[in-house]
């Protein structure tokens, strides 16, 4: 039954994505400012399909750690493709930091930048990091909420990979506190897995970490604190 539900969900996901991508191309010409709203609509419909078809529910705790309005910087665990869309449905103006390869997807890829997302070349070295920090600063200045996966790629639920330095550079440049986010999405929708199992995905936002200042070692200390926070359980130890 889980296999059949997963197949039906994939049909829903890809069909919806194609239809809304075509609509998005029309919006690029007629009303490009509405592409972000279309992205939120897409994410909410995908999550609705996940709930109805696959029996996967979402529980989010710690939203009080978000500022009431304006920019924010979230550093999230990354276990599943689920993580790459859920924040579009939760945050009012979400800007994901995502891999540049997604720009190559027909139709969909052309909507990524207009929707306010931040592509980054993961193999681009120092130049890519400078571009990431610049684009993140512009997103923060526009009042957007930035979501970055500091592990750099998906990991299994029981593993926290070494963190990449981009999050500390963004926090230092923007002056935004870093909000750690833990999740257990990989327990029901595994890393690169076709099968989606019924269950509950927990997302927990933790207390913000102050951005690093100019003192020697400040970025390193923030990264150590972030790594410790991301090792906490998503369900709060229930």
Helices and strands as residue ranges (DSSP letters): H 2-30, G 32-34, H 35-54, E 56-61, G 63-65, E 72-76, H 83-90, E 94-99, G 100-104, G 108-111, E 118-120, H 125-141, E 145-148, H 166-174, E 178-183, G 185-187, E 199-205, H 218-230
